[in-house]
Amino acid sequence: CLGGELPWLQGAVNVAMQLLGSTLGACLLMAVFPCHMDKTKSLGSNIINHANYSILNVLVAEAMGTFVLCTTVWEVAVSPLSKAGALAVIPIGFAVFLAHTVMLPIDGCSINPTRSFGPALVSHVRGCAANDAAGMRDLWVMCVGPLLGAAASAGVAKVFRPLRKVAVAE
């Protein structure tokens, strides 16, 4: 959508389906792990490690991780100059791995607001005595940071799009 490669309606449908999938996935986790067995107390919600990181630290980390992932996807899977083909999954997977390596101790590594939504919502309404409501409290950060990173990546892609068209024409 932001990068101009996907119609807005398709983007909205994709987001709705990802939110639904995230919520259904969290419901499956709830069915598998009773309250006393949920070691995260939040069905794996993304929660800020407030003991060591500020909200600004997490916003920057989420934006950075999402920027790296989205830019990698643009360059290896969307760009007409890419020769990666079916191998595009390898650098994309490495970008996800890199983001998780850096961000797991910070907030569990969201880099996708829809992934964070389901566990936060379902764990909040679940009603466990030991439920940690931090997933819902921190959800806005898991949305704003990645959206900033994705918007920055789309901006970079738009800046370089004219250069790609020239290179493809040659």
Buried (B, 14 or more C-beta within 10 A) or exposed (E): BBBEEEEEEEEEEEBEEBBEBBBEBBBEBBEEBEBEEBEBBBBBBBBBEEEEBEBEBBBBBBBBBBBBBBBBBBBBBBBEEBEBEEEBEEBBEEBBEBBEEBBEEBBBBBBBBBBBBBBBBBBBEBEBEEBBBBBBBBBEBBBBBBBBBBBBBBEBBEEBBEEBEEEEEE
